[in-house]
Structures are given as C-alpha cells and as structure tokens.
Amino acid sequence: MVEIESESCDMVLALNVLAYLDDAQCDTFYCQAARILKKGGSLIVTHSNELFDMFTFNKYTVDFFERNFNVSGLENLLVHWDKPDRLPLPTRENPLSFAHKLHRYGLLEEKQEFSIPHAIPPLLDDRFEPDDLVSRKVTVTQVARPEDRWKLAFTCSIFGSRSVRA
C-alpha cells in the first residue's frame, strides 16, 4: 500500500462512502484525511442523517429515542414500529453534533447542506420504494426559506459537510 504524504492534498472527497464503514474505520478515515490535507485544505463528505430517524416513524425512530433519550415504549404509538426489515448502514451521523466530531480531528466545519428531502415519512407514502433510486427526484434544498431550513435536518435523509483543516 502506498501512503499519501502528509499535508499533500488540497481536497479529500468522500461522497456516499462513509455510511458503509464502522466507527473504527471512520475514525481511521478522519485521522488520515486530517493528516494528508494541507492547512486550509477542504474535506467534503456526505453522510446518512441520524436525525432523519426521528421523522421516519418506524423502528429507527424507536431506536433513536431509546439510544439518545432513554425513552422506551414508543413502539406503542407508531404504526410501523417494526419496519423496515433491513438494517441501516453502520454509520449514521447527527448533523447537529458533526462539527464537534470534526473538531477532534483538527477540522473546522464551514458549511452543511441537506439532500433527499421527504415531504412525509417514507412508510406513510404509498408511492415510496426504498430500493428505487432511479425515480427519486432531486430537490434543491438550498432554496428553502431561511426560517424553514432547520426542518431539513429532520426531513432529509442525507447531509453533506465541507470542512477545512485548521
């Protein structure tokens, strides 16, 4: 394996990749990205949005509240508390705490954007097919009204982050 020289890169991109790594692999990625970036170099990543689990009203909502708030019994309030049948990808990130995580690696988040918005929770949308990526329409979330942008953190399943090495 060829090692990339320290402080030799202007930019590192990881788009739709990190969700497939476990926590230890992600830690290695961020350590190495910070190491190879020049001072002022950019890291651009996309992540599965953990906050979206609050909006899905499914088993991930139950898991989210149990894990983050010690709330149990939520499944009694949800119609689809046992769905979906497949497991989420190993790594999901919380966009509200992501800048703090990056800071531990010497990276400063400059901007976050959101992608794949959902008007209603997916399991309540009869037309939603999770495996049909081709028919999904890309909505430009940057045009959301400033007073409504906070909603994107919950209704979008993906977020992107641009940070720089300090």
CNS distance restraints for C-alpha pairs under 8 A (distance, minus, plus):
assign (resid   4 and name CA) (resid   8 and name CA) 7.49 0.50 0.50
assign (resid   4 and name CA) (resid  36 and name CA) 6.63 0.50 0.50
assign (resid   5 and name CA) (resid  36 and name CA) 6.21 0.50 0.50
assign (resid   6 and name CA) (resid  35 and name CA) 5.39 0.50 0.50
assign (resid   6 and name CA) (resid  36 and name CA) 4.27 0.50 0.50
assign (resid   6 and name CA) (resid  37 and name CA) 7.02 0.50 0.50
assign (resid   6 and name CA) (resid  38 and name CA) 7.79 0.50 0.50
assign (resid   7 and name CA) (resid  35 and name CA) 6.15 0.50 0.50
assign (resid   7 and name CA) (resid  36 and name CA) 4.40 0.50 0.50
assign (resid   7 and name CA) (resid  37 and name CA) 4.67 0.50 0.50
assign (resid   7 and name CA) (resid  38 and name CA) 4.09 0.50 0.50
assign (resid   7 and name CA) (resid  39 and name CA) 7.06 0.50 0.50
assign (resid   8 and name CA) (resid  36 and name CA) 5.56 0.50 0.50
assign (resid   8 and name CA) (resid  37 and name CA) 5.99 0.50 0.50
assign (resid   8 and name CA) (resid  38 and name CA) 5.70 0.50 0.50
assign (resid   9 and name CA) (resid  36 and name CA) 5.80 0.50 0.50
assign (resid   9 and name CA) (resid  37 and name CA) 4.75 0.50 0.50
assign (resid   9 and name CA) (resid  38 and name CA) 5.64 0.50 0.50
assign (resid   9 and name CA) (resid  41 and name CA) 6.92 0.50 0.50
assign (resid  10 and name CA) (resid  37 and name CA) 5.94 0.50 0.50
assign (resid  10 and name CA) (resid  38 and name CA) 5.82 0.50 0.50
assign (resid  10 and name CA) (resid  40 and name CA) 7.78 0.50 0.50
assign (resid  10 and name CA) (resid  41 and name CA) 4.54 0.50 0.50
assign (resid  10 and name CA) (resid  42 and name CA) 6.32 0.50 0.50
assign (resid  11 and name CA) (resid  37 and name CA) 6.60 0.50 0.50
assign (resid  11 and name CA) (resid  41 and name CA) 5.50 0.50 0.50
assign (resid  11 and name CA) (resid  42 and name CA) 4.67 0.50 0.50
assign (resid  11 and name CA) (resid  43 and name CA) 5.72 0.50 0.50
assign (resid  11 and name CA) (resid  44 and name CA) 7.65 0.50 0.50
assign (resid  12 and name CA) (resid  33 and name CA) 6.70 0.50 0.50
assign (resid  12 and name CA) (resid  37 and name CA) 7.33 0.50 0.50
assign (resid  12 and name CA) (resid  42 and name CA) 6.41 0.50 0.50
assign (resid  12 and name CA) (resid  43 and name CA) 4.86 0.50 0.50
assign (resid  12 and name CA) (resid  44 and name CA) 6.33 0.50 0.50
assign (resid  13 and name CA) (resid  43 and name CA) 6.05 0.50 0.50
assign (resid  13 and name CA) (resid  44 and name CA) 4.95 0.50 0.50
assign (resid  13 and name CA) (resid  45 and name CA) 5.95 0.50 0.50
assign (resid  14 and name CA) (resid  18 and name CA) 6.84 0.50 0.50
assign (resid  14 and name CA) (resid  44 and name CA) 6.34 0.50 0.50
assign (resid  14 and name CA) (resid  45 and name CA) 4.72 0.50 0.50
assign (resid  14 and name CA) (resid  46 and name CA) 6.69 0.50 0.50
assign (resid  15 and name CA) (resid  44 and name CA) 7.55 0.50 0.50
assign (resid  15 and name CA) (resid  45 and name CA) 5.34 0.50 0.50
assign (resid  15 and name CA) (resid  46 and name CA) 5.09 0.50 0.50
assign (resid  15 and name CA) (resid  47 and name CA) 7.84 0.50 0.50
assign (resid  16 and name CA) (resid  45 and name CA) 7.70 0.50 0.50
assign (resid  16 and name CA) (resid  46 and name CA) 5.74 0.50 0.50
assign (resid  16 and name CA) (resid  47 and name CA) 6.65 0.50 0.50
assign (resid  17 and name CA) (resid  21 and name CA) 7.57 0.50 0.50
assign (resid  17 and name CA) (resid  46 and name CA) 7.72 0.50 0.50
assign (resid  18 and name CA) (resid  26 and name CA) 6.71 0.50 0.50
assign (resid  18 and name CA) (resid  45 and name CA) 7.94 0.50 0.50
assign (resid  18 and name CA) (resid  46 and name CA) 7.55 0.50 0.50
assign (resid  18 and name CA) (resid  47 and name CA) 6.62 0.50 0.50
assign (resid  18 and name CA) (resid  91 and name CA) 6.89 0.50 0.50
assign (resid  19 and name CA) (resid  47 and name CA) 6.19 0.50 0.50
assign (resid  19 and name CA) (resid  48 and name CA) 6.29 0.50 0.50
assign (resid  19 and name CA) (resid  89 and name CA) 5.64 0.50 0.50
assign (resid  19 and name CA) (resid  90 and name CA) 6.00 0.50 0.50
assign (resid  19 and name CA) (resid  91 and name CA) 4.56 0.50 0.50
assign (resid  19 and name CA) (resid  92 and name CA) 6.22 0.50 0.50
assign (resid  20 and name CA) (resid  89 and name CA) 5.89 0.50 0.50
assign (resid  20 and name CA) (resid  90 and name CA) 5.86 0.50 0.50
assign (resid  20 and name CA) (resid  91 and name CA) 6.52 0.50 0.50
assign (resid  21 and name CA) (resid  25 and name CA) 5.59 0.50 0.50
assign (resid  21 and name CA) (resid  26 and name CA) 5.99 0.50 0.50
assign (resid  21 and name CA) (resid  90 and name CA) 6.24 0.50 0.50
assign (resid  21 and name CA) (resid  91 and name CA) 6.26 0.50 0.50
assign (resid  22 and name CA) (resid  26 and name CA) 6.19 0.50 0.50
assign (resid  22 and name CA) (resid  90 and name CA) 5.52 0.50 0.50
assign (resid  22 and name CA) (resid  91 and name CA) 5.94 0.50 0.50
assign (resid  23 and name CA) (resid  27 and name CA) 6.17 0.50 0.50
assign (resid  23 and name CA) (resid  90 and name CA) 7.90 0.50 0.50
assign (resid  23 and name CA) (resid  91 and name CA) 6.74 0.50 0.50
assign (resid  24 and name CA) (resid  28 and name CA) 6.34 0.50 0.50
assign (resid  25 and name CA) (resid  29 and name CA) 6.19 0.50 0.50
assign (resid  26 and name CA) (resid  30 and name CA) 6.25 0.50 0.50
assign (resid  27 and name CA) (resid  31 and name CA) 6.14 0.50 0.50
assign (resid  28 and name CA) (resid  32 and name CA) 6.06 0.50 0.50
assign (resid  29 and name CA) (resid  33 and name CA) 5.95 0.50 0.50
assign (resid  30 and name CA) (resid  34 and name CA) 6.04 0.50 0.50
assign (resid  30 and name CA) (resid 102 and name CA) 7.86 0.50 0.50
assign (resid  30 and name CA) (resid 105 and name CA) 6.60 0.50 0.50
assign (resid  31 and name CA) (resid  35 and name CA) 6.16 0.50 0.50
assign (resid  31 and name CA) (resid 105 and name CA) 6.21 0.50 0.50
assign (resid  32 and name CA) (resid  36 and name CA) 6.16 0.50 0.50
assign (resid  33 and name CA) (resid  37 and name CA) 6.07 0.50 0.50
assign (resid  33 and name CA) (resid  43 and name CA) 7.45 0.50 0.50
assign (resid  34 and name CA) (resid 105 and name CA) 6.37 0.50 0.50
assign (resid  34 and name CA) (resid 106 and name CA) 6.74 0.50 0.50
assign (resid  34 and name CA) (resid 107 and name CA) 6.92 0.50 0.50
assign (resid  34 and name CA) (resid 165 and name CA) 6.41 0.50 0.50
assign (resid  37 and name CA) (resid  41 and name CA) 5.34 0.50 0.50
assign (resid  37 and name CA) (resid  42 and name CA) 7.28 0.50 0.50
assign (resid  37 and name CA) (resid 165 and name CA) 6.61 0.50 0.50
assign (resid  38 and name CA) (resid 165 and name CA) 6.99 0.50 0.50
assign (resid  39 and name CA) (resid 164 and name CA) 7.65 0.50 0.50
assign (resid  39 and name CA) (resid 165 and name CA) 5.26 0.50 0.50
assign (resid  39 and name CA) (resid 166 and name CA) 5.82 0.50 0.50
assign (resid  40 and name CA) (resid 164 and name CA) 5.36 0.50 0.50
assign (resid  40 and name CA) (resid 165 and name CA) 5.10 0.50 0.50
assign (resid  40 and name CA) (resid 166 and name CA) 6.13 0.50 0.50
assign (resid  41 and name CA) (resid 164 and name CA) 5.37 0.50 0.50
assign (resid  41 and name CA) (resid 165 and name CA) 5.58 0.50 0.50
assign (resid  42 and name CA) (resid 162 and name CA) 6.68 0.50 0.50
assign (resid  42 and name CA) (resid 163 and name CA) 5.60 0.50 0.50
assign (resid  42 and name CA) (resid 164 and name CA) 4.47 0.50 0.50
assign (resid  42 and name CA) (resid 165 and name CA) 6.60 0.50 0.50
assign (resid  43 and name CA) (resid 161 and name CA) 7.89 0.50 0.50
assign (resid  43 and name CA) (resid 162 and name CA) 5.71 0.50 0.50
assign (resid  43 and name CA) (resid 163 and name CA) 5.20 0.50 0.50
assign (resid  43 and name CA) (resid 164 and name CA) 6.05 0.50 0.50
assign (resid  43 and name CA) (resid 165 and name CA) 7.75 0.50 0.50
assign (resid  44 and name CA) (resid 160 and name CA) 7.20 0.50 0.50
assign (resid  44 and name CA) (resid 161 and name CA) 5.67 0.50 0.50
assign (resid  44 and name CA) (resid 162 and name CA) 4.57 0.50 0.50
assign (resid  44 and name CA) (resid 163 and name CA) 6.54 0.50 0.50
assign (resid  45 and name CA) (resid 160 and name CA) 5.59 0.50 0.50
assign (resid  45 and name CA) (resid 161 and name CA) 5.44 0.50 0.50
assign (resid  45 and name CA) (resid 162 and name CA) 6.78 0.50 0.50
assign (resid  46 and name CA) (resid 158 and name CA) 6.79 0.50 0.50
assign (resid  46 and name CA) (resid 159 and name CA) 5.58 0.50 0.50
assign (resid  46 and name CA) (resid 160 and name CA) 4.11 0.50 0.50
assign (resid  46 and name CA) (resid 161 and name CA) 6.32 0.50 0.50
assign (resid  47 and name CA) (resid  92 and name CA) 6.54 0.50 0.50
assign (resid  47 and name CA) (resid  93 and name CA) 6.34 0.50 0.50
assign (resid  47 and name CA) (resid 158 and name CA) 5.62 0.50 0.50
assign (resid  47 and name CA) (resid 159 and name CA) 5.48 0.50 0.50
assign (resid  47 and name CA) (resid 160 and name CA) 6.28 0.50 0.50
assign (resid  48 and name CA) (resid  91 and name CA) 7.39 0.50 0.50
assign (resid  48 and name CA) (resid  92 and name CA) 4.98 0.50 0.50
assign (resid  48 and name CA) (resid  93 and name CA) 6.26 0.50 0.50
assign (resid  48 and name CA) (resid 157 and name CA) 5.99 0.50 0.50
assign (resid  48 and name CA) (resid 158 and name CA) 4.72 0.50 0.50
assign (resid  48 and name CA) (resid 159 and name CA) 6.60 0.50 0.50
assign (resid  49 and name CA) (resid  53 and name CA) 7.68 0.50 0.50
assign (resid  49 and name CA) (resid  92 and name CA) 5.83 0.50 0.50
assign (resid  49 and name CA) (resid  93 and name CA) 5.53 0.50 0.50
assign (resid  49 and name CA) (resid  94 and name CA) 6.01 0.50 0.50
assign (resid  49 and name CA) (resid  95 and name CA) 6.76 0.50 0.50
assign (resid  49 and name CA) (resid 153 and name CA) 7.72 0.50 0.50
assign (resid  49 and name CA) (resid 156 and name CA) 7.22 0.50 0.50
assign (resid  49 and name CA) (resid 157 and name CA) 5.16 0.50 0.50
assign (resid  49 and name CA) (resid 158 and name CA) 5.02 0.50 0.50
assign (resid  49 and name CA) (resid 159 and name CA) 6.02 0.50 0.50
assign (resid  50 and name CA) (resid  54 and name CA) 7.98 0.50 0.50
assign (resid  50 and name CA) (resid  92 and name CA) 5.15 0.50 0.50
assign (resid  50 and name CA) (resid  93 and name CA) 5.17 0.50 0.50
assign (resid  50 and name CA) (resid  94 and name CA) 4.98 0.50 0.50
assign (resid  50 and name CA) (resid  95 and name CA) 7.60 0.50 0.50
assign (resid  50 and name CA) (resid 157 and name CA) 7.90 0.50 0.50
assign (resid  51 and name CA) (resid  55 and name CA) 7.47 0.50 0.50
assign (resid  51 and name CA) (resid  94 and name CA) 5.92 0.50 0.50
assign (resid  51 and name CA) (resid  95 and name CA) 7.43 0.50 0.50
assign (resid  51 and name CA) (resid 153 and name CA) 6.52 0.50 0.50
assign (resid  51 and name CA) (resid 154 and name CA) 5.25 0.50 0.50
assign (resid  52 and name CA) (resid  56 and name CA) 6.49 0.50 0.50
assign (resid  52 and name CA) (resid 153 and name CA) 7.11 0.50 0.50
assign (resid  52 and name CA) (resid 154 and name CA) 4.65 0.50 0.50
assign (resid  52 and name CA) (resid 155 and name CA) 5.77 0.50 0.50
assign (resid  52 and name CA) (resid 156 and name CA) 6.17 0.50 0.50
assign (resid  52 and name CA) (resid 157 and name CA) 5.46 0.50 0.50
assign (resid  53 and name CA) (resid  57 and name CA) 7.38 0.50 0.50
assign (resid  53 and name CA) (resid  58 and name CA) 7.82 0.50 0.50
assign (resid  53 and name CA) (resid  60 and name CA) 5.34 0.50 0.50
assign (resid  53 and name CA) (resid  61 and name CA) 4.91 0.50 0.50
assign (resid  53 and name CA) (resid  64 and name CA) 6.50 0.50 0.50
assign (resid  53 and name CA) (resid 154 and name CA) 7.75 0.50 0.50
assign (resid  54 and name CA) (resid  60 and name CA) 7.57 0.50 0.50
assign (resid  54 and name CA) (resid  61 and name CA) 4.92 0.50 0.50
assign (resid  54 and name CA) (resid  64 and name CA) 6.84 0.50 0.50
assign (resid  54 and name CA) (resid  65 and name CA) 7.83 0.50 0.50
assign (resid  54 and name CA) (resid 154 and name CA) 6.86 0.50 0.50
assign (resid  55 and name CA) (resid  61 and name CA) 7.14 0.50 0.50
assign (resid  55 and name CA) (resid 121 and name CA) 5.98 0.50 0.50
assign (resid  55 and name CA) (resid 154 and name CA) 6.07 0.50 0.50
assign (resid  55 and name CA) (resid 155 and name CA) 6.28 0.50 0.50
assign (resid  56 and name CA) (resid  60 and name CA) 7.27 0.50 0.50
assign (resid  56 and name CA) (resid  61 and name CA) 6.32 0.50 0.50
assign (resid  56 and name CA) (resid 121 and name CA) 4.71 0.50 0.50
assign (resid  56 and name CA) (resid 122 and name CA) 6.32 0.50 0.50
assign (resid  56 and name CA) (resid 123 and name CA) 7.11 0.50 0.50
assign (resid  57 and name CA) (resid  61 and name CA) 5.44 0.50 0.50
assign (resid  57 and name CA) (resid  62 and name CA) 7.81 0.50 0.50
assign (resid  57 and name CA) (resid  78 and name CA) 6.33 0.50 0.50
assign (resid  57 and name CA) (resid  79 and name CA) 7.81 0.50 0.50
assign (resid  57 and name CA) (resid  80 and name CA) 6.79 0.50 0.50
assign (resid  57 and name CA) (resid  81 and name CA) 6.97 0.50 0.50
assign (resid  57 and name CA) (resid 121 and name CA) 6.69 0.50 0.50
assign (resid  57 and name CA) (resid 123 and name CA) 7.75 0.50 0.50
assign (resid  58 and name CA) (resid  62 and name CA) 6.75 0.50 0.50
assign (resid  58 and name CA) (resid  78 and name CA) 6.91 0.50 0.50
assign (resid  58 and name CA) (resid  79 and name CA) 7.63 0.50 0.50
assign (resid  58 and name CA) (resid  80 and name CA) 4.97 0.50 0.50
assign (resid  58 and name CA) (resid  81 and name CA) 4.46 0.50 0.50
assign (resid  58 and name CA) (resid  82 and name CA) 6.50 0.50 0.50
assign (resid  58 and name CA) (resid  83 and name CA) 5.67 0.50 0.50
assign (resid  58 and name CA) (resid  84 and name CA) 7.03 0.50 0.50
assign (resid  58 and name CA) (resid 123 and name CA) 7.55 0.50 0.50
assign (resid  59 and name CA) (resid  63 and name CA) 6.19 0.50 0.50
assign (resid  59 and name CA) (resid  75 and name CA) 7.61 0.50 0.50
assign (resid  59 and name CA) (resid  80 and name CA) 7.02 0.50 0.50
assign (resid  59 and name CA) (resid  81 and name CA) 4.48 0.50 0.50
assign (resid  59 and name CA) (resid  82 and name CA) 5.09 0.50 0.50
assign (resid  59 and name CA) (resid  83 and name CA) 5.54 0.50 0.50
assign (resid  59 and name CA) (resid  84 and name CA) 6.90 0.50 0.50
assign (resid  60 and name CA) (resid  64 and name CA) 5.92 0.50 0.50
assign (resid  60 and name CA) (resid  81 and name CA) 7.99 0.50 0.50
assign (resid  61 and name CA) (resid  65 and name CA) 6.29 0.50 0.50
assign (resid  61 and name CA) (resid  81 and name CA) 7.82 0.50 0.50
assign (resid  62 and name CA) (resid  66 and name CA) 6.20 0.50 0.50
assign (resid  62 and name CA) (resid  72 and name CA) 7.65 0.50 0.50
assign (resid  62 and name CA) (resid  74 and name CA) 5.86 0.50 0.50
assign (resid  62 and name CA) (resid  75 and name CA) 6.19 0.50 0.50
assign (resid  62 and name CA) (resid  81 and name CA) 6.86 0.50 0.50
assign (resid  63 and name CA) (resid  67 and name CA) 5.94 0.50 0.50
assign (resid  64 and name CA) (resid  68 and name CA) 5.92 0.50 0.50
assign (resid  64 and name CA) (resid  69 and name CA) 7.85 0.50 0.50
assign (resid  65 and name CA) (resid  69 and name CA) 5.16 0.50 0.50
assign (resid  65 and name CA) (resid  70 and name CA) 6.36 0.50 0.50
assign (resid  65 and name CA) (resid  71 and name CA) 5.46 0.50 0.50
assign (resid  65 and name CA) (resid  72 and name CA) 7.46 0.50 0.50
assign (resid  65 and name CA) (resid  74 and name CA) 7.96 0.50 0.50
assign (resid  66 and name CA) (resid  70 and name CA) 4.49 0.50 0.50
assign (resid  66 and name CA) (resid  71 and name CA) 4.80 0.50 0.50
assign (resid  66 and name CA) (resid  72 and name CA) 5.75 0.50 0.50
assign (resid  67 and name CA) (resid  71 and name CA) 7.98 0.50 0.50
assign (resid  73 and name CA) (resid  77 and name CA) 7.92 0.50 0.50
assign (resid  74 and name CA) (resid  78 and name CA) 6.95 0.50 0.50
assign (resid  75 and name CA) (resid  79 and name CA) 7.89 0.50 0.50
assign (resid  75 and name CA) (resid  81 and name CA) 5.09 0.50 0.50
assign (resid  75 and name CA) (resid  82 and name CA) 7.94 0.50 0.50
assign (resid  76 and name CA) (resid  81 and name CA) 7.87 0.50 0.50
assign (resid  80 and name CA) (resid  84 and name CA) 7.95 0.50 0.50
assign (resid  80 and name CA) (resid 123 and name CA) 7.37 0.50 0.50
assign (resid  93 and name CA) (resid  98 and name CA) 6.79 0.50 0.50
assign (resid  94 and name CA) (resid  98 and name CA) 5.93 0.50 0.50
assign (resid  95 and name CA) (resid  99 and name CA) 7.63 0.50 0.50
assign (resid  95 and name CA) (resid 112 and name CA) 7.97 0.50 0.50
assign (resid  95 and name CA) (resid 153 and name CA) 7.05 0.50 0.50
assign (resid  95 and name CA) (resid 159 and name CA) 7.20 0.50 0.50
assign (resid  97 and name CA) (resid 101 and name CA) 6.56 0.50 0.50
assign (resid  98 and name CA) (resid 102 and name CA) 6.28 0.50 0.50
assign (resid  99 and name CA) (resid 103 and name CA) 6.17 0.50 0.50
assign (resid  99 and name CA) (resid 108 and name CA) 6.83 0.50 0.50
assign (resid  99 and name CA) (resid 109 and name CA) 5.40 0.50 0.50
assign (resid 100 and name CA) (resid 104 and name CA) 6.85 0.50 0.50
assign (resid 101 and name CA) (resid 105 and name CA) 7.43 0.50 0.50
assign (resid 102 and name CA) (resid 106 and name CA) 6.71 0.50 0.50
assign (resid 102 and name CA) (resid 107 and name CA) 5.13 0.50 0.50
assign (resid 102 and name CA) (resid 108 and name CA) 6.49 0.50 0.50
assign (resid 102 and name CA) (resid 109 and name CA) 7.02 0.50 0.50
assign (resid 103 and name CA) (resid 107 and name CA) 4.97 0.50 0.50
assign (resid 103 and name CA) (resid 108 and name CA) 5.77 0.50 0.50
assign (resid 103 and name CA) (resid 109 and name CA) 7.84 0.50 0.50
assign (resid 106 and name CA) (resid 165 and name CA) 6.01 0.50 0.50
assign (resid 106 and name CA) (resid 166 and name CA) 5.80 0.50 0.50
assign (resid 107 and name CA) (resid 163 and name CA) 6.03 0.50 0.50
assign (resid 107 and name CA) (resid 164 and name CA) 5.44 0.50 0.50
assign (resid 107 and name CA) (resid 165 and name CA) 4.55 0.50 0.50
assign (resid 107 and name CA) (resid 166 and name CA) 5.81 0.50 0.50
assign (resid 108 and name CA) (resid 163 and name CA) 5.10 0.50 0.50
assign (resid 108 and name CA) (resid 164 and name CA) 5.27 0.50 0.50
assign (resid 108 and name CA) (resid 165 and name CA) 6.33 0.50 0.50
assign (resid 108 and name CA) (resid 166 and name CA) 6.48 0.50 0.50
assign (resid 109 and name CA) (resid 161 and name CA) 6.86 0.50 0.50
assign (resid 109 and name CA) (resid 162 and name CA) 5.85 0.50 0.50
assign (resid 109 and name CA) (resid 163 and name CA) 3.91 0.50 0.50
assign (resid 109 and name CA) (resid 164 and name CA) 6.49 0.50 0.50
assign (resid 110 and name CA) (resid 161 and name CA) 7.68 0.50 0.50
assign (resid 110 and name CA) (resid 162 and name CA) 5.75 0.50 0.50
assign (resid 110 and name CA) (resid 163 and name CA) 5.15 0.50 0.50
assign (resid 110 and name CA) (resid 164 and name CA) 7.16 0.50 0.50
assign (resid 111 and name CA) (resid 161 and name CA) 5.81 0.50 0.50
assign (resid 111 and name CA) (resid 162 and name CA) 5.30 0.50 0.50
assign (resid 111 and name CA) (resid 163 and name CA) 6.98 0.50 0.50
assign (resid 112 and name CA) (resid 159 and name CA) 6.88 0.50 0.50
assign (resid 112 and name CA) (resid 160 and name CA) 5.55 0.50 0.50
assign (resid 112 and name CA) (resid 161 and name CA) 4.53 0.50 0.50
assign (resid 112 and name CA) (resid 162 and name CA) 6.49 0.50 0.50
assign (resid 113 and name CA) (resid 141 and name CA) 7.66 0.50 0.50
assign (resid 113 and name CA) (resid 142 and name CA) 7.34 0.50 0.50
assign (resid 113 and name CA) (resid 159 and name CA) 5.64 0.50 0.50
assign (resid 113 and name CA) (resid 160 and name CA) 5.22 0.50 0.50
assign (resid 113 and name CA) (resid 161 and name CA) 6.61 0.50 0.50
assign (resid 114 and name CA) (resid 141 and name CA) 6.47 0.50 0.50
assign (resid 114 and name CA) (resid 152 and name CA) 6.31 0.50 0.50
assign (resid 114 and name CA) (resid 153 and name CA) 6.99 0.50 0.50
assign (resid 114 and name CA) (resid 156 and name CA) 6.07 0.50 0.50
assign (resid 114 and name CA) (resid 157 and name CA) 7.83 0.50 0.50
assign (resid 114 and name CA) (resid 158 and name CA) 5.87 0.50 0.50
assign (resid 114 and name CA) (resid 159 and name CA) 4.22 0.50 0.50
assign (resid 114 and name CA) (resid 160 and name CA) 6.12 0.50 0.50
assign (resid 115 and name CA) (resid 138 and name CA) 7.81 0.50 0.50
assign (resid 115 and name CA) (resid 139 and name CA) 7.46 0.50 0.50
assign (resid 115 and name CA) (resid 140 and name CA) 7.69 0.50 0.50
assign (resid 115 and name CA) (resid 141 and name CA) 6.66 0.50 0.50
assign (resid 115 and name CA) (resid 156 and name CA) 5.60 0.50 0.50
assign (resid 115 and name CA) (resid 157 and name CA) 6.65 0.50 0.50
assign (resid 115 and name CA) (resid 158 and name CA) 5.07 0.50 0.50
assign (resid 115 and name CA) (resid 159 and name CA) 5.79 0.50 0.50
assign (resid 115 and name CA) (resid 160 and name CA) 7.71 0.50 0.50
assign (resid 116 and name CA) (resid 138 and name CA) 6.55 0.50 0.50
assign (resid 116 and name CA) (resid 139 and name CA) 6.90 0.50 0.50
assign (resid 116 and name CA) (resid 156 and name CA) 5.20 0.50 0.50
assign (resid 116 and name CA) (resid 157 and name CA) 5.73 0.50 0.50
assign (resid 116 and name CA) (resid 158 and name CA) 6.18 0.50 0.50
assign (resid 117 and name CA) (resid 139 and name CA) 7.06 0.50 0.50
assign (resid 117 and name CA) (resid 141 and name CA) 7.68 0.50 0.50
assign (resid 117 and name CA) (resid 152 and name CA) 7.02 0.50 0.50
assign (resid 117 and name CA) (resid 155 and name CA) 5.48 0.50 0.50
assign (resid 117 and name CA) (resid 156 and name CA) 4.02 0.50 0.50
assign (resid 117 and name CA) (resid 157 and name CA) 6.58 0.50 0.50
assign (resid 118 and name CA) (resid 122 and name CA) 7.04 0.50 0.50
assign (resid 118 and name CA) (resid 155 and name CA) 5.50 0.50 0.50
assign (resid 118 and name CA) (resid 156 and name CA) 6.10 0.50 0.50
assign (resid 118 and name CA) (resid 157 and name CA) 7.90 0.50 0.50
assign (resid 119 and name CA) (resid 155 and name CA) 7.22 0.50 0.50
assign (resid 120 and name CA) (resid 124 and name CA) 6.77 0.50 0.50
assign (resid 120 and name CA) (resid 125 and name CA) 6.70 0.50 0.50
assign (resid 120 and name CA) (resid 155 and name CA) 7.91 0.50 0.50
assign (resid 121 and name CA) (resid 125 and name CA) 6.71 0.50 0.50
assign (resid 121 and name CA) (resid 155 and name CA) 7.96 0.50 0.50
assign (resid 122 and name CA) (resid 128 and name CA) 6.00 0.50 0.50
assign (resid 123 and name CA) (resid 128 and name CA) 7.26 0.50 0.50
assign (resid 132 and name CA) (resid 136 and name CA) 7.27 0.50 0.50
assign (resid 141 and name CA) (resid 152 and name CA) 7.73 0.50 0.50
assign (resid 144 and name CA) (resid 148 and name CA) 6.35 0.50 0.50
assign (resid 144 and name CA) (resid 149 and name CA) 5.84 0.50 0.50
assign (resid 145 and name CA) (resid 149 and name CA) 6.26 0.50 0.50
assign (resid 148 and name CA) (resid 152 and name CA) 7.66 0.50 0.50
assign (resid 149 and name CA) (resid 153 and name CA) 7.71 0.50 0.50
assign (resid 150 and name CA) (resid 154 and name CA) 7.81 0.50 0.50
assign (resid 151 and name CA) (resid 155 and name CA) 6.22 0.50 0.50
assign (resid 152 and name CA) (resid 156 and name CA) 5.42 0.50 0.50
assign (resid 153 and name CA) (resid 159 and name CA) 7.92 0.50 0.50
